[in-house]
Amino acid sequence: MREFFALSFTVGYSHALEEEPGEMVEATVPGAVQLDWARAHGYPPYYYAENWAQYRWMEDVYWHYRAPLPAPPAEGGQLLLCGKGIDYRYRIRVNDQVLYEYEGMYKPFSLDLTDALTGRDTLYIDIWPVPKRPGRPDDRSQASLCCKPPVSYGWDWHPRLIPSGIWEDIWLEKHGEPYIADAAFTYELDAACEEAQFICEAQIARPGETDGRQPLQMHMQIANSDGMLVYDTIGAAGEPRLAVGGRLVHPDLWWPNGSGPQPLYTVRLELLSDGQVVDVWERRCGFRKTELVVYEGGWEEPQQMPKSRSDPPTTLLVNGRRVFCKGSNWVPPDIFYGTLDENVYRRQLQLAKDAHFNMLRVWGGGIVNKEAFYDLCDELGILIWQEFPLACNNYENDKGYLAVLDRESRAIIRRLRQHPCLALWCGGNELFNAWSGMTEQSHALRLLDHNCFEEDRQTPFIMTSPLSGMAHGGYFFQEADGREIYEIIGSSRNTAYTEFGCPSISDLEILKLALPPDEIFPPSPDSSWTSHHGFGALAGRGWAVPETVAHYFGESPDIQTLIRRSQLLQAEGYKMAFEEARRQQPRCSMALNWCYNEPWPTAAGNSLISWTGRAKPAYEAVRQALRPTLASARPIRFLWNEGEDFEAELWLLNDAAQEVDAGEVTAYLDIGGVRTAALRWDAGTVPAGANLRGPTYRVRLPKAAAGGMELILTAARPGLESVYRFMYRPRQRIAQQPKAADMNY
Amino acid sequence: MREFFALSFTVGYSHALEEEPGEMVEATVPGAVQLDWARAHGYPPYYYAENWAQYRWMEDVYWHYRAPLPAPPAEGGQLLLCGKGIDYRYRIRVNDQVLYEYEGMYKPFSLDLTDALTGRDTLYIDIWPVPKRPGRPDDRSQASLCCKPPVSYGWDWHPRLIPSGIWEDIWLEKHGEPYIADAAFTYELDAACEEAQFICEAQIARPGETDGRQPLQMHMQIANSDGMLVYDTIGAAGEPRLAVGGRLVHPDLWWPNGSGPQPLYTVRLELLSDGQVVDVWERRCGFRKTELVVYEGGWEEPQQMPKSRSDPPTTLLVNGRRVFCKGSNWVPPDIFYGTLDENVYRRQLQLAKDAHFNMLRVWGGGIVNKEAFYDLCDELGILIWQEFPLACNNYENDKGYLAVLDRESRAIIRRLRQHPCLALWCGGNELFNAWSGMTEQSHALRLLDHNCFEEDRQTPFIMTSPLSGMAHGGYFFQEADGREIYEIIGSSRNTAYTEFGCPSISDLEILKLALPPDEIFPPSPDSSWTSHHGFGALAGRGWAVPETVAHYFGESPDIQTLIRRSQLLQAEGYKMAFEEARRQQPRCSMALNWCYNEPWPTAAGNSLISWTGRAKPAYEAVRQALRPTLASARPIRFLWNEGEDFEAELWLLNDAAQEVDAGEVTAYLDIGGVRTAALRWDAGTVPAGANLRGPTYRVRLPKAAAGGMELILTAARPGLESVYRFMYRPRQRIAQQPKAADMNY
């Protein structure tokens, strides 16, 4: 059997590839060189105030890792250096002998060190400065000829901090016997999802000489989620490659969260020599099929002559059944993505599942996540829309870049295609918009379609988001043109809302991580609010938008009040947008807000959870909005005045796979304790996976005190109730507007 | 040197693959089995009346070709059977030995017969019945799992007649010395189109044994269009493959018709053994680059939030310069495409060039043309939009079909990519519309993009027409909803009009080919007018539309009058639509009418030229509309009444690569000799490749006799003048409408 050895690294930097580093410090691997150096030299935390700027120089030097190597293996044995990825351009040496040189962070490697070992050996990993496209300013466009996440180069919610280093696992393996060098399990479900045709391919390697070989056998087993064997075969192991194919009838299908269970099978290969197990390969798999189809009724459009095409398909079928995709955009949960581990992923993904998400879009500006992320999504039933590392740039037809993208994308596909959660491949973010300038003719996107077709053609591929019919935005409760999110989403007819946002100021706990105490209130653009995206981000507007809060509520006397109001707008905005997208079924097939999480403590932003994994109030609002079945209202604006006719359509939303008897739904307004007359709607039964449009609740707004107003829906069936919050103003002269302190928000 | 031998075939049919045909008849090769059998058995012409139905049975039998083979070559020699394509599924035998079996009509073959020859040998080619997708009715959907042209299965301008047989050249080659088995010349132009990097790859074969070989040399020459050598190199010929790469600085660029000259270079390979030329390969090439980009201003759209993508690119750059694509849709000029030869192609393509066409869309419902077609387009400067053989069907993810499409598409790409005329690959016709139901997820289209990317990535690829922003239709002067083509095209804002049609009744000469004399007038659906598409075609309406002619002109007393009026509407409709599309630059980038030619004598249809190659009046109107520079009007409807304010915007259209001084443009109406007051517009100079929008000519229509009315534009610069025809009616009661005989149309 193989033996594993850990490596113990130190790291230092120099100004040239062949120059020795002046000082070596202890390295945490996986991790990032920046964090190692900062730890050793007492740098203040990068996420506080303007400290991030002190780390900036580290992107432009060469970094050098060193680790002592063990003694060479006994006669005939092999010592392999195995790694899942190093960030970004690097070479690997044993002493002075270069064994490997590569550009890219996703392709794993397995290097045979045996012949290079002398008995006193050192492993060197030399890393180039971060890649920058020549002639570009210090922004994301520098990443437009590489496969690093462009977000690291600076974004409107991410400072410029570009990690380098060994960001994935790396280890040594010693082999004395034949072993399974690589293996993959793939399958195809038939049209009815009743039978899986699978193939398990393995590559066999032997240390030492090739003469006098014992013939090998391969024992393959598949066990279902209860551990019961459903396939068991043994046969001669062809060398160096073998393939075992077979069929499973009526496999237990894997379903996304809310649509069914997530049974995971285990595939196990045992390599036998002389009847003894000499190596084992094992992995989990799930059986599911995903397809993108045109929405019901979509083929009838367009109707007018001259006639264009019908919209591209965005309706997802899982195992042949339509699934409305509810979820969010996933960004790296840390600037230094090398530090991510299962704990971070699990906390955030469990919250996603609890909020009834069934999909996350792994946005192309960030990283392709570590394996633990996808393992968890397999377990939790979170479908993954996976983008390649292209976003908001024109990745031009450069031969060198395309060669890197070819290798990196194949590595990504081969790794992720094995996960049942992997629902959809996408070339990258907003590539068909002006700020990117790419098209279907761009070679990078044709290459990605080409590679997905070769490596995983059963999974849908789209070139970018948005495509025609789909849309991104808006990103504010109230856009600069004055329109509220109620109107922006409510008046749209898109096939998928794959980004839409509503910002809030972060919780005070988070602000304290990010901002010096004296800068916290009032928010000012001349403070760390700006570097933490409260001001200046996204074409100058920033995410704090205190003027929007003031527009609705007047001045806020303190940070707690400002945060509460800001977060109320975010929660109400998101609630309306998610429910509205659900109402627009079947034309609309997806609602994924921008964004779910964040890479450091932002002062303000669109995320539902903060860097620490703490949920904002908007998280709870979204969780309510995404319940499988709920009574829902369709509010048209936030601010209402005495004497106006308040109105909102009443709906029953049902994504459940079974019909639901809601019974009577009641609606009324509560304005600071003053209740309006209730409307009673005998909604009755709403069919499986369908919505019911009910009456419009309409009432003239009575006189009451200025402040919060709530629309309350209850239903005979418990658990369907909903509350929508608004701002109410009594009739009076503007000069007599209530002071902030008088209001209950 | 190689020797060529012709083959002399007979053909017969049977009801099973292994069954002997009862009778053999003389075969014309290339051709079609239907024509051979009909000729031998005195069938009446398939294009007359309902005779086509008599040929119908031939699609369901096995056809068997036979040809005697010459004696085996002398010791060490090879006898090859070479063919460019056989239609459709076939096998090739020598005596009883099956040497080759293939499905598909486009992949060439080269079979070594040597070992199968005994001295008294017969070549057999057995052809399966035409493929039909099981469970489908007798229409184009039967072609949805094969690579035959679906049009043969019946279309609204093509009867159901499905050719079979040896449709391309086939011959024998005898080799006694080493020879060039295959070669290809490809190149890439740099961004500025100033340098071509080329590579010429060749495969060398040797008859006889491999011992005692003489080393070979390869002499490569490139001559420009004046015959002057621009590249000349000689070196050892690597076996069995060699590649010669090099650069040409400032090659003479190939331009489409109207944009510049079409210089064609000659690439010549000479294979030398002992200094003697033993084989030669030669072909023409032209240096050009084509790209599809977003139109000027297109990146500013869409503007609204939520924001979708910008439209897919349809603006063609040739050698970096924008070219507005003017032309038509090319369909097979004969039902029996095996009979096509350079003469047919030349006549029709010369007419296309004369009409200022610079592009033809080779529509996916028909064939990929024979080589002579593309050679002529290279010479004439006609850009080719080439579709793969998919149209108006859902070509599903069937593994067997995809394997055939993979082989056939690669053969098509490898042949056509060598032609400078080849501007654009397209997956097929109207595949993203309801009647096809395909999407970007369809494996057939992903496979085609994949193969084009591998074999010819420098040429743009689109999956289908129309894409978003582009449009097909309308297809009538007046649609069923009453809107005229003036309004339909005039109120649209599409990025490319890649199909739009206006039908007319065919010339009397053509009607006489198609219809029995007593059926010609009046046109009736209960006659061969129907099988010849005058009635019933295209969802029941048909192309004769006598009611439209009557709507404008009243009853027509005879066929000549009916034809003249019908053709006047077609001419005016096409003129307006082409000029309008030109006015819509730069958003609009293409105007390709449906359609250019026709496969048999139609009684009525949208084509500009008839089956015999005779031009309809619409051809001349289009030729006028596509002049590089012209004075143009923008009429809004056809029918005008006394006392109304006639109006039309005046424009100067200029596609020329240089500015044009038009001087003063004059506009007036002539109503049966009554002239209205003239408008004089000092248009002056119109820049290169730009249009000038002038004043609106507006005049109250005076009293005149009922009948034709002409808007006449003249310009100081000769050659720019234009005439637009309308119908005029004096004010009177409807009962007093003039009789048809009173009118000058």
Boltz contact constraints between the chains, C-beta under 6 A:
constraints:
  - contact:
      token1: [A, 292]
      token2: [B, 441]
      max_distance: 6.0
  - contact:
      token1: [A, 299]
      token2: [B, 434]
      max_distance: 6.0
  - contact:
      token1: [A, 305]
      token2: [B, 473]
      max_distance: 6.0
  - contact:
      token1: [A, 305]
      token2: [B, 474]
      max_distance: 6.0
  - contact:
      token1: [A, 305]
      token2: [B, 488]
      max_distance: 6.0
  - contact:
      token1: [A, 306]
      token2: [B, 471]
      max_distance: 6.0
  - contact:
      token1: [A, 306]
      token2: [B, 473]
      max_distance: 6.0
  - contact:
      token1: [A, 306]
      token2: [B, 492]
      max_distance: 6.0
  - contact:
      token1: [A, 306]
      token2: [B, 494]
      max_distance: 6.0
  - contact:
      token1: [A, 307]
      token2: [B, 471]
      max_distance: 6.0
  - contact:
      token1: [A, 307]
      token2: [B, 472]
      max_distance: 6.0
  - contact:
      token1: [A, 307]
      token2: [B, 473]
      max_distance: 6.0
  - contact:
      token1: [A, 308]
      token2: [B, 466]
      max_distance: 6.0
  - contact:
      token1: [A, 308]
      token2: [B, 471]
      max_distance: 6.0
  - contact:
      token1: [A, 309]
      token2: [B, 432]
      max_distance: 6.0
  - contact:
      token1: [A, 309]
      token2: [B, 466]
      max_distance: 6.0
  - contact:
      token1: [A, 309]
      token2: [B, 467]
      max_distance: 6.0
  - contact:
      token1: [A, 309]
      token2: [B, 468]
      max_distance: 6.0
  - contact:
      token1: [A, 310]
      token2: [B, 432]
      max_distance: 6.0
  - contact:
      token1: [A, 312]
      token2: [B, 440]
      max_distance: 6.0
  - contact:
      token1: [A, 313]
      token2: [B, 439]
      max_distance: 6.0
  - contact:
      token1: [A, 432]
      token2: [B, 309]
      max_distance: 6.0
  - contact:
      token1: [A, 432]
      token2: [B, 310]
      max_distance: 6.0
  - contact:
      token1: [A, 434]
      token2: [B, 299]
      max_distance: 6.0
  - contact:
      token1: [A, 439]
      token2: [B, 313]
      max_distance: 6.0
  - contact:
      token1: [A, 440]
      token2: [B, 312]
      max_distance: 6.0
  - contact:
      token1: [A, 441]
      token2: [B, 292]
      max_distance: 6.0
  - contact:
      token1: [A, 441]
      token2: [B, 460]
      max_distance: 6.0
  - contact:
      token1: [A, 446]
      token2: [B, 453]
      max_distance: 6.0
  - contact:
      token1: [A, 450]
      token2: [B, 450]
      max_distance: 6.0
  - contact:
      token1: [A, 450]
      token2: [B, 453]
      max_distance: 6.0
  - contact:
      token1: [A, 453]
      token2: [B, 446]
      max_distance: 6.0
  - contact:
      token1: [A, 453]
      token2: [B, 450]
      max_distance: 6.0
  - contact:
      token1: [A, 460]
      token2: [B, 441]
      max_distance: 6.0
  - contact:
      token1: [A, 466]
      token2: [B, 308]
      max_distance: 6.0
  - contact:
      token1: [A, 466]
      token2: [B, 309]
      max_distance: 6.0
  - contact:
      token1: [A, 467]
      token2: [B, 309]
      max_distance: 6.0
  - contact:
      token1: [A, 468]
      token2: [B, 309]
      max_distance: 6.0
  - contact:
      token1: [A, 468]
      token2: [B, 468]
      max_distance: 6.0
  - contact:
      token1: [A, 471]
      token2: [B, 306]
      max_distance: 6.0
  - contact:
      token1: [A, 471]
      token2: [B, 307]
      max_distance: 6.0
  - contact:
      token1: [A, 471]
      token2: [B, 308]
      max_distance: 6.0
  - contact:
      token1: [A, 472]
      token2: [B, 307]
      max_distance: 6.0
  - contact:
      token1: [A, 473]
      token2: [B, 305]
      max_distance: 6.0
  - contact:
      token1: [A, 473]
      token2: [B, 306]
      max_distance: 6.0
  - contact:
      token1: [A, 473]
      token2: [B, 307]
      max_distance: 6.0
  - contact:
      token1: [A, 474]
      token2: [B, 305]
      max_distance: 6.0
  - contact:
      token1: [A, 488]
      token2: [B, 305]
      max_distance: 6.0
  - contact:
      token1: [A, 492]
      token2: [B, 306]
      max_distance: 6.0
  - contact:
      token1: [A, 494]
      token2: [B, 306]
      max_distance: 6.0
